[in-house]
Amino acid sequence: LEGVMSEQQQANMAIHGALPNLKMKQSMLHDEVEGARADMKREHEASRSELDRRMERSQAALDELKREMLEALAQAQHRSEEQHKEAEAKTAATSKDMDR
């Protein structure tokens, strides 16, 4: 019985001796996990920020294209109106010439 107790005591002492080392490793692993989480969060925010910037640039480019298209349309409409007025003036002049 005394030998079993001695083995039990030795096992307890070994476990007791290993605990500080295991706790230190646990703490280090916990710090690593927390660091990795913080890194992932930063990377996620950075990629979201980059995506937001790309979307803003794309939207600005689309807005500029829309503005240019509306401007071109207005210019084309103005030219069309001018040509229509010129054609009416020529028609009126031609009919006056015919009346003479």
Secondary structure, DSSP 8 states (H G I E B T S, - for coil): -HHHHHHHHHHHHHHHHHHHHHHHHHHHHHHHHHHHHHHHHHHHHHHHHHHHHHHHHHHHHHHHHHHHHHHHHHHHHHHHHHHHHHHHHHHHHHHHHHH-
